Amino acid sequence: GAALFGGIPATGTIARTATNIRSGARSPISGMLHSIFVLVFMVVAAPLASFIPLAGLAGVLAVIAWNMANKREFATLIRTSWGDAVVLLATFGLTVFHSLTTGIVVGFSLSALIFIHRMSLATGIEEHVPAIPDDVADTDRRPPYDAALATNRDFAVYRITGAFFFGAASTVGAVLDSIDRRHKAFIIDFAAVPLIDSTAANAIGGVVRKARNRGVMVFVSAASPTAQKMLRTHGVEPPGVQFTASLENAMLTARSLNAHP
């Protein structure tokens, strides 16, 4: 309605809505009745509002605010997580002492930064060289990893786990940049990567170019179609790299190429 007259809705209040719900409201009809009651009071009793002491209104609002607050959840968040505690206290303090809008903006920004930090910690990379028997025929069966064989095999496997995005690209890229010349093939396992962004794809592109200069073959295994599209967009495509459906296929292909140079 405000937009029809050039008005711009700037903010809303949850005090009356929260009070309505705490009083037992369960359906949208309560919100409609709430609007009607407010309209009736404004039309009929607006002149009488000037006789209400502000101290009385302040007391009513203080009680409503206290009843709206979830004290137990507040204390639980502070005790269980330092990140949630920082967001909660910053939002709460700015809302009380400055403004609701400032509290929301700062709280949202802090939440985004903490989320990025947590996601980057959840993304990992480990170097393994799986032991593959010569008679492996069932490519659906994943052979166990054997890190002890990493020093005497011709190819190495780097397994990335978690969301591969800009928050973790530098860490993963630093590990992948340490390609050893003694390896003839280099496999990057994407089976546990749910998503990848342009920064991470660009980091893989740099690794592929460095491997090509060193004469090392690069395989990307088990990458989803979305991940493959992102990688190809950043130059990670044949002949510089070979995509395989599984880690086993990549290892068997690498072994056959090493056997027939």
GUZATI-590275 format. One record per residue (C-alpha): x, z, y; residue number from 1; residue in one letter. Coordinates in steps of 0.5 Angstrom, whole numbers. Example, Ala and Ser with C-alpha at 12.3 -4.5 7.8 and 13.67 -1.06 7.14 Angstrom:
2
<site X="25" Z="16" Y="-9" resi="1" resn="a"/>
<site X="27" Z="14" Y="-2" resi="2" resn="s"/>
# end
This chain:
261
<site X="0" Z="0" Y="0" resi="1" resn="g"/>
<site X="6" Z="2" Y="5" resi="2" resn="a"/>
<site X="9" Z="-5" Y="4" resi="3" resn="a"/>
<site X="2" Z="-9" Y="6" resi="4" resn="l"/>
<site X="4" Z="-5" Y="13" resi="5" resn="f"/>
<site X="11" Z="-6" Y="13" resi="6" resn="g"/>
<site X="13" Z="0" Y="11" resi="7" resn="g"/>
<site X="19" Z="2" Y="6" resi="8" resn="i"/>
<site X="18" Z="7" Y="1" resi="9" resn="p"/>
<site X="24" Z="11" Y="2" resi="10" resn="a"/>
<site X="24" Z="17" Y="-3" resi="11" resn="t"/>
<site X="19" Z="21" Y="-7" resi="12" resn="g"/>
<site X="17" Z="28" Y="-9" resi="13" resn="t"/>
<site X="17" Z="31" Y="-16" resi="14" resn="i"/>
<site X="14" Z="38" Y="-14" resi="15" resn="a"/>
<site X="7" Z="37" Y="-14" resi="16" resn="r"/>
<site X="8" Z="32" Y="-20" resi="17" resn="t"/>
<site X="12" Z="38" Y="-24" resi="18" resn="a"/>
<site X="7" Z="43" Y="-22" resi="19" resn="t"/>
<site X="1" Z="39" Y="-24" resi="20" resn="n"/>
<site X="4" Z="38" Y="-31" resi="21" resn="i"/>
<site X="6" Z="45" Y="-32" resi="22" resn="r"/>
<site X="-1" Z="47" Y="-30" resi="23" resn="s"/>
<site X="-3" Z="43" Y="-37" resi="24" resn="g"/>
<site X="-4" Z="36" Y="-34" resi="25" resn="a"/>
<site X="-4" Z="31" Y="-40" resi="26" resn="r"/>
<site X="-6" Z="24" Y="-38" resi="27" resn="s"/>
<site X="-6" Z="19" Y="-32" resi="28" resn="p"/>
<site X="-13" Z="22" Y="-29" resi="29" resn="i"/>
<site X="-10" Z="28" Y="-27" resi="30" resn="s"/>
<site X="-5" Z="24" Y="-22" resi="31" resn="g"/>
<site X="-11" Z="21" Y="-20" resi="32" resn="m"/>
<site X="-15" Z="27" Y="-18" resi="33" resn="l"/>
<site X="-9" Z="30" Y="-15" resi="34" resn="h"/>
<site X="-9" Z="24" Y="-10" resi="35" resn="s"/>
<site X="-16" Z="25" Y="-9" resi="36" resn="i"/>
<site X="-15" Z="32" Y="-7" resi="37" resn="f"/>
<site X="-9" Z="31" Y="-3" resi="38" resn="v"/>
<site X="-13" Z="26" Y="1" resi="39" resn="l"/>
<site X="-20" Z="30" Y="2" resi="40" resn="v"/>
<site X="-15" Z="36" Y="4" resi="41" resn="f"/>
<site X="-12" Z="31" Y="9" resi="42" resn="m"/>
<site X="-19" Z="29" Y="12" resi="43" resn="v"/>
<site X="-23" Z="35" Y="12" resi="44" resn="v"/>
<site X="-18" Z="41" Y="13" resi="45" resn="a"/>
<site X="-12" Z="38" Y="16" resi="46" resn="a"/>
<site X="-14" Z="42" Y="23" resi="47" resn="p"/>
<site X="-14" Z="48" Y="19" resi="48" resn="l"/>
<site X="-7" Z="47" Y="16" resi="49" resn="a"/>
<site X="-4" Z="49" Y="23" resi="50" resn="s"/>
<site X="-6" Z="56" Y="22" resi="51" resn="f"/>
<site X="-2" Z="57" Y="15" resi="52" resn="i"/>
<site X="4" Z="61" Y="17" resi="53" resn="p"/>
<site X="11" Z="57" Y="15" resi="54" resn="l"/>
<site X="13" Z="63" Y="12" resi="55" resn="a"/>
<site X="7" Z="63" Y="7" resi="56" resn="g"/>
<site X="9" Z="56" Y="5" resi="57" resn="l"/>
<site X="16" Z="57" Y="4" resi="58" resn="a"/>
<site X="14" Z="63" Y="-1" resi="59" resn="g"/>
<site X="10" Z="58" Y="-4" resi="60" resn="v"/>
<site X="15" Z="53" Y="-5" resi="61" resn="l"/>
<site X="20" Z="58" Y="-7" resi="62" resn="a"/>
<site X="16" Z="60" Y="-13" resi="63" resn="v"/>
<site X="14" Z="53" Y="-15" resi="64" resn="i"/>
<site X="22" Z="51" Y="-15" resi="65" resn="a"/>
<site X="24" Z="57" Y="-19" resi="66" resn="w"/>
<site X="18" Z="55" Y="-24" resi="67" resn="n"/>
<site X="20" Z="48" Y="-24" resi="68" resn="m"/>
<site X="28" Z="50" Y="-26" resi="69" resn="a"/>
<site X="30" Z="50" Y="-33" resi="70" resn="n"/>
<site X="34" Z="56" Y="-33" resi="71" resn="k"/>
<site X="36" Z="56" Y="-40" resi="72" resn="r"/>
<site X="38" Z="48" Y="-40" resi="73" resn="e"/>
<site X="42" Z="49" Y="-34" resi="74" resn="f"/>
<site X="46" Z="55" Y="-37" resi="75" resn="a"/>
<site X="47" Z="51" Y="-43" resi="76" resn="t"/>
<site X="50" Z="45" Y="-40" resi="77" resn="l"/>
<site X="55" Z="49" Y="-36" resi="78" resn="i"/>
<site X="57" Z="52" Y="-42" resi="79" resn="r"/>
<site X="57" Z="46" Y="-47" resi="80" resn="t"/>
<site X="61" Z="41" Y="-43" resi="81" resn="s"/>
<site X="65" Z="41" Y="-37" resi="82" resn="w"/>
<site X="63" Z="34" Y="-35" resi="83" resn="g"/>
<site X="56" Z="35" Y="-35" resi="84" resn="d"/>
<site X="57" Z="42" Y="-31" resi="85" resn="a"/>
<site X="61" Z="38" Y="-26" resi="86" resn="v"/>
<site X="55" Z="33" Y="-25" resi="87" resn="v"/>
<site X="50" Z="38" Y="-25" resi="88" resn="l"/>
<site X="53" Z="43" Y="-20" resi="89" resn="l"/>
<site X="55" Z="37" Y="-16" resi="90" resn="a"/>
<site X="48" Z="34" Y="-16" resi="91" resn="t"/>
<site X="44" Z="41" Y="-15" resi="92" resn="f"/>
<site X="49" Z="43" Y="-9" resi="93" resn="g"/>
<site X="48" Z="37" Y="-5" resi="94" resn="l"/>
<site X="41" Z="37" Y="-6" resi="95" resn="t"/>
<site X="40" Z="44" Y="-4" resi="96" resn="v"/>
<site X="45" Z="44" Y="2" resi="97" resn="f"/>
<site X="45" Z="37" Y="4" resi="98" resn="h"/>
<site X="39" Z="32" Y="2" resi="99" resn="s"/>
<site X="36" Z="29" Y="-5" resi="100" resn="l"/>
<site X="39" Z="22" Y="-4" resi="101" resn="t"/>
<site X="46" Z="24" Y="-3" resi="102" resn="t"/>
<site X="45" Z="29" Y="-9" resi="103" resn="g"/>
<site X="43" Z="23" Y="-13" resi="104" resn="i"/>
<site X="48" Z="18" Y="-11" resi="105" resn="v"/>
<site X="54" Z="23" Y="-12" resi="106" resn="v"/>
<site X="51" Z="25" Y="-19" resi="107" resn="g"/>
<site X="50" Z="18" Y="-21" resi="108" resn="f"/>
<site X="57" Z="16" Y="-19" resi="109" resn="s"/>
<site X="60" Z="22" Y="-23" resi="110" resn="l"/>
<site X="56" Z="21" Y="-29" resi="111" resn="s"/>
<site X="58" Z="13" Y="-29" resi="112" resn="a"/>
<site X="66" Z="15" Y="-28" resi="113" resn="l"/>
<site X="65" Z="21" Y="-34" resi="114" resn="i"/>
<site X="61" Z="16" Y="-38" resi="115" resn="f"/>
<site X="67" Z="11" Y="-38" resi="116" resn="i"/>
<site X="72" Z="16" Y="-39" resi="117" resn="h"/>
<site X="69" Z="18" Y="-45" resi="118" resn="r"/>
<site X="68" Z="11" Y="-48" resi="119" resn="m"/>
<site X="75" Z="10" Y="-47" resi="120" resn="s"/>
<site X="77" Z="16" Y="-51" resi="121" resn="l"/>
<site X="72" Z="13" Y="-56" resi="122" resn="a"/>
<site X="76" Z="7" Y="-57" resi="123" resn="t"/>
<site X="82" Z="7" Y="-61" resi="124" resn="g"/>
<site X="87" Z="2" Y="-65" resi="125" resn="i"/>
<site X="91" Z="3" Y="-71" resi="126" resn="e"/>
<site X="96" Z="-1" Y="-74" resi="127" resn="e"/>
<site X="96" Z="-2" Y="-82" resi="128" resn="h"/>
<site X="98" Z="-6" Y="-87" resi="129" resn="v"/>
<site X="93" Z="-6" Y="-93" resi="130" resn="p"/>
<site X="96" Z="-7" Y="-100" resi="131" resn="a"/>
<site X="92" Z="-13" Y="-103" resi="132" resn="i"/>
<site X="93" Z="-14" Y="-110" resi="133" resn="p"/>
<site X="95" Z="-22" Y="-112" resi="134" resn="d"/>
<site X="89" Z="-22" Y="-116" resi="135" resn="d"/>
<site X="84" Z="-20" Y="-111" resi="136" resn="v"/>
<site X="78" Z="-25" Y="-112" resi="137" resn="a"/>
<site X="72" Z="-21" Y="-109" resi="138" resn="d"/>
<site X="73" Z="-22" Y="-101" resi="139" resn="t"/>
<site X="67" Z="-17" Y="-100" resi="140" resn="d"/>
<site X="71" Z="-11" Y="-103" resi="141" resn="r"/>
<site X="75" Z="-8" Y="-97" resi="142" resn="r"/>
<site X="82" Z="-6" Y="-100" resi="143" resn="p"/>
<site X="84" Z="1" Y="-98" resi="144" resn="p"/>
<site X="89" Z="1" Y="-92" resi="145" resn="y"/>
<site X="96" Z="3" Y="-94" resi="146" resn="d"/>
<site X="100" Z="5" Y="-88" resi="147" resn="a"/>
<site X="107" Z="6" Y="-92" resi="148" resn="a"/>
<site X="107" Z="-1" Y="-93" resi="149" resn="l"/>
<site X="108" Z="-3" Y="-86" resi="150" resn="a"/>
<site X="115" Z="-4" Y="-86" resi="151" resn="t"/>
<site X="116" Z="-9" Y="-92" resi="152" resn="n"/>
<site X="110" Z="-14" Y="-91" resi="153" resn="r"/>
<site X="110" Z="-20" Y="-87" resi="154" resn="d"/>
<site X="104" Z="-19" Y="-83" resi="155" resn="f"/>
<site X="101" Z="-13" Y="-80" resi="156" resn="a"/>
<site X="94" Z="-11" Y="-78" resi="157" resn="v"/>
<site X="91" Z="-8" Y="-72" resi="158" resn="y"/>
<site X="84" Z="-5" Y="-73" resi="159" resn="r"/>
<site X="80" Z="-4" Y="-66" resi="160" resn="i"/>
<site X="75" Z="1" Y="-66" resi="161" resn="t"/>
<site X="69" Z="3" Y="-61" resi="162" resn="g"/>
<site X="67" Z="-1" Y="-55" resi="163" resn="a"/>
<site X="73" Z="-5" Y="-52" resi="164" resn="f"/>
<site X="72" Z="-6" Y="-45" resi="165" resn="f"/>
<site X="76" Z="-5" Y="-38" resi="166" resn="f"/>
<site X="77" Z="3" Y="-39" resi="167" resn="g"/>
<site X="81" Z="2" Y="-46" resi="168" resn="a"/>
<site X="84" Z="-5" Y="-45" resi="169" resn="a"/>
<site X="90" Z="-2" Y="-42" resi="170" resn="s"/>
<site X="91" Z="2" Y="-48" resi="171" resn="t"/>
<site X="90" Z="-3" Y="-53" resi="172" resn="v"/>
<site X="93" Z="-8" Y="-50" resi="173" resn="g"/>
<site X="100" Z="-4" Y="-49" resi="174" resn="a"/>
<site X="100" Z="-3" Y="-57" resi="175" resn="v"/>
<site X="98" Z="-10" Y="-58" resi="176" resn="l"/>
<site X="104" Z="-12" Y="-54" resi="177" resn="d"/>
<site X="109" Z="-9" Y="-58" resi="178" resn="s"/>
<site X="109" Z="-15" Y="-63" resi="179" resn="i"/>
<site X="115" Z="-14" Y="-68" resi="180" resn="d"/>
<site X="118" Z="-21" Y="-69" resi="181" resn="r"/>
<site X="119" Z="-19" Y="-76" resi="182" resn="r"/>
<site X="112" Z="-20" Y="-78" resi="183" resn="h"/>
<site X="110" Z="-27" Y="-79" resi="184" resn="k"/>
<site X="102" Z="-26" Y="-78" resi="185" resn="a"/>
<site X="99" Z="-22" Y="-74" resi="186" resn="f"/>
<site X="91" Z="-20" Y="-75" resi="187" resn="i"/>
<site X="87" Z="-16" Y="-70" resi="188" resn="i"/>
<site X="81" Z="-13" Y="-74" resi="189" resn="d"/>
<site X="74" Z="-13" Y="-70" resi="190" resn="f"/>
<site X="70" Z="-11" Y="-75" resi="191" resn="a"/>
<site X="69" Z="-4" Y="-71" resi="192" resn="a"/>
<site X="68" Z="-7" Y="-64" resi="193" resn="v"/>
<site X="61" Z="-7" Y="-62" resi="194" resn="p"/>
<site X="62" Z="-10" Y="-55" resi="195" resn="l"/>
<site X="68" Z="-13" Y="-51" resi="196" resn="i"/>
<site X="68" Z="-15" Y="-44" resi="197" resn="d"/>
<site X="72" Z="-20" Y="-40" resi="198" resn="s"/>
<site X="78" Z="-15" Y="-38" resi="199" resn="t"/>
<site X="79" Z="-14" Y="-46" resi="200" resn="a"/>
<site X="78" Z="-21" Y="-48" resi="201" resn="a"/>
<site X="84" Z="-23" Y="-42" resi="202" resn="n"/>
<site X="88" Z="-17" Y="-45" resi="203" resn="a"/>
<site X="87" Z="-21" Y="-52" resi="204" resn="i"/>
<site X="89" Z="-27" Y="-49" resi="205" resn="g"/>
<site X="96" Z="-25" Y="-47" resi="206" resn="g"/>
<site X="97" Z="-22" Y="-53" resi="207" resn="v"/>
<site X="96" Z="-29" Y="-57" resi="208" resn="v"/>
<site X="100" Z="-32" Y="-52" resi="209" resn="r"/>
<site X="106" Z="-28" Y="-53" resi="210" resn="k"/>
<site X="105" Z="-28" Y="-60" resi="211" resn="a"/>
<site X="105" Z="-36" Y="-60" resi="212" resn="r"/>
<site X="112" Z="-36" Y="-56" resi="213" resn="n"/>
<site X="115" Z="-31" Y="-61" resi="214" resn="r"/>
<site X="112" Z="-36" Y="-67" resi="215" resn="g"/>
<site X="107" Z="-31" Y="-70" resi="216" resn="v"/>
<site X="101" Z="-33" Y="-73" resi="217" resn="m"/>
<site X="95" Z="-29" Y="-70" resi="218" resn="v"/>
<site X="88" Z="-28" Y="-74" resi="219" resn="f"/>
<site X="82" Z="-25" Y="-71" resi="220" resn="v"/>
<site X="77" Z="-22" Y="-76" resi="221" resn="s"/>
<site X="70" Z="-20" Y="-77" resi="222" resn="a"/>
<site X="69" Z="-21" Y="-69" resi="223" resn="a"/>
<site X="61" Z="-22" Y="-68" resi="224" resn="s"/>
<site X="59" Z="-29" Y="-65" resi="225" resn="p"/>
<site X="58" Z="-25" Y="-58" resi="226" resn="t"/>
<site X="65" Z="-23" Y="-58" resi="227" resn="a"/>
<site X="68" Z="-30" Y="-61" resi="228" resn="q"/>
<site X="65" Z="-33" Y="-55" resi="229" resn="k"/>
<site X="68" Z="-28" Y="-50" resi="230" resn="m"/>
<site X="75" Z="-29" Y="-53" resi="231" resn="l"/>
<site X="74" Z="-37" Y="-53" resi="232" resn="r"/>
<site X="72" Z="-36" Y="-45" resi="233" resn="t"/>
<site X="79" Z="-33" Y="-44" resi="234" resn="h"/>
<site X="83" Z="-38" Y="-48" resi="235" resn="g"/>
<site X="83" Z="-34" Y="-55" resi="236" resn="v"/>
<site X="81" Z="-40" Y="-59" resi="237" resn="e"/>
<site X="85" Z="-45" Y="-64" resi="238" resn="p"/>
<site X="90" Z="-47" Y="-65" resi="239" resn="p"/>
<site X="93" Z="-41" Y="-62" resi="240" resn="g"/>
<site X="89" Z="-36" Y="-66" resi="241" resn="v"/>
<site X="84" Z="-37" Y="-72" resi="242" resn="q"/>
<site X="78" Z="-33" Y="-73" resi="243" resn="f"/>
<site X="76" Z="-31" Y="-80" resi="244" resn="t"/>
<site X="69" Z="-28" Y="-83" resi="245" resn="a"/>
<site X="73" Z="-22" Y="-86" resi="246" resn="s"/>
<site X="79" Z="-18" Y="-86" resi="247" resn="l"/>
<site X="80" Z="-20" Y="-93" resi="248" resn="e"/>
<site X="80" Z="-27" Y="-91" resi="249" resn="n"/>
<site X="85" Z="-27" Y="-86" resi="250" resn="a"/>
<site X="90" Z="-23" Y="-90" resi="251" resn="m"/>
<site X="89" Z="-28" Y="-96" resi="252" resn="l"/>
<site X="90" Z="-34" Y="-91" resi="253" resn="t"/>
<site X="96" Z="-31" Y="-88" resi="254" resn="a"/>
<site X="99" Z="-30" Y="-95" resi="255" resn="r"/>
<site X="98" Z="-37" Y="-97" resi="256" resn="s"/>
<site X="101" Z="-40" Y="-90" resi="257" resn="l"/>
<site X="107" Z="-35" Y="-91" resi="258" resn="n"/>
<site X="108" Z="-37" Y="-98" resi="259" resn="a"/>
<site X="107" Z="-45" Y="-96" resi="260" resn="h"/>
<site X="111" Z="-45" Y="-89" resi="261" resn="p"/>
# end
